[in-house]
Amino acid sequence: MRVTGPGPQAERSRETRQTHLRETHPARLKRPGRVQAARAKRRPREGLECRPPRWGHVPAIGPPTAPLDAAQHTAAGQGPQPSGRSQQRRGRTGSQAGLGRSRTGVSAAQRTVRRMWAATNLLIFDAAPHRCAELDGRLRQRGLAPTRVSVPGTDPPPLKGFDLAVIALDGSPNGARPALERALRDLVTAHVATIVWGAGDELRPAGGPLVDWVAADAGVEEVLGRVGALVRYAPLVRRLQREMENLARLGEQLTRHFDELDQEMRLAGRLQRDFLPREFPPAGPFRFHTIYRPATWVSGDMYDVFRIDEDHVGLFIADAMGHGVAAGLLTMFMRQALVAKRVNGKAYRIVSPADALQGLHECLTQQHLPNCHFVTAAYGILDTRNATLRLARGGHPYPLRLSPAGDVSEVTSVGSLLGLPEVPTEFEVTELRLRPGEKLLFYTDGMEDLLLVPRTQSGEVTRFTPDLLAWASQPAGELISAVNSRLDHAAGSLNPADDVTLLLLEHAGEP
């Protein structure tokens, strides 16, 4: 069964609801069309054409059509056309809404300006009472409460906290000049923006970049305009000043921290130098000379000359990767890990240079050093009885043999880097006999540019610098002085790129 309209039951329910409303809420039935009008507003109005917004123009789409009259609107189901009076009323409502927004915006801007003026601390130095009275009154009308100080007379308050100042004069300062100069210098020192109104050239030497000079014939309006400009930028200046103060405090903390770090590094470098030998053991006709110049406070280079027994002296030089604290700690570990002889009861056995470097390599690999730290080293045992030297090296630059005639040659041997567990090790022992007048030069890679000509191809024969060839025939003391002088005058000597260490063995016996 199809129902086309509300049944009797629906009619009775509607009557019941209206009776209940009449008894309980009679006011709601005085305007019966109120609910229906609200519902009609919420209901979508179908068939109405979209009107363009009042604030712009929307181009028509399609051919132009003539407007419909009231009868056509009714026939089309769109309802009666709005009257011209209702359209005028709608236009007035929109204009009033826009005007209200404009008034609100202007009022907010005015309140912001007043807050800026009220938050500004202004100091006036009164050296012209008639000018200051007018200026003070005009400033107070704008919401500013300046602090007024008579000059000469009242001492000014502390300048900290003031945003700007005005010094008002009427021509030459005369007797107030010393007080005004002192006040102007204090304002410049405190970084307070200052307007000097009506002064001659007498006070200009005491001014600065934050001082603005206004002529004596300028009116109050010009001074107010300049004060207004400074007031506008006062919040920014205060914020920048706070940031500068924070940066200054941070700078002081960093300076104190770096001073402490510098003292610690100085102490570490001094301690490292204390571990190096200050005096060398007597070794018959042999003499030892050294150069030790760290790139920073702590060096990654080290050397040692020590007695093994009555007839043997050990020579050790090492270079840890890099320089600084980490490399310095590694060099101290290497010196303690080097074993020169093994004692068994009352007997002992001198460890060969190859075995000593192998043991040092194993000690380093057992530490599992991070970042692939490696070490180069050279170790020799000098027999003072027959002037022979047994030598082994581990990745270190070849020692240089210098003859009295000025000839230079490398003492070559096979040797791998120390401290790399994945690299197979091999240390070859070389034995040589030193003749009187000969010298043996050990050095680290920081001196290669001074002693060797850079190679352009791999496998190229080593060539020596003219300086080294000239120094080779000189006595050991003169050679050390010449090298130090060249290092002192080299480019970048105050901030060297790498540590420099040299150990020189000289046979000073009679030929």
WOZIRA-V925182 format. One record per helix or strand of 2 or more residues. SS is the DSSP state (alpha for helix, beta for strand). FROM is the first residue (numbers start at 1). LEN is the number of residues. If there is no record, write none. Layout:
ss: [SS:SS]
from: [FROM:FROM]
len: [LEN:LEN]
//
This chain:
ss: [alpha:alpha:alpha:alpha:alpha:beta:alpha:beta:beta:alpha:beta:alpha:beta:alpha:beta:beta:beta:alpha:beta:beta:alpha:alpha:beta:beta:beta:beta:beta:beta:alpha:alpha:alpha:alpha:beta]
from: [8:26:33:70:84:122:129:147:164:174:193:204:211:220:286:301:312:325:341:347:353:370:375:388:399:408:430:439:445:466:476:493:500]
len: [17:4:10:6:35:5:13:4:5:16:5:3:4:56:8:7:9:13:4:4:14:3:9:8:4:4:4:5:7:6:14:3:8]
//
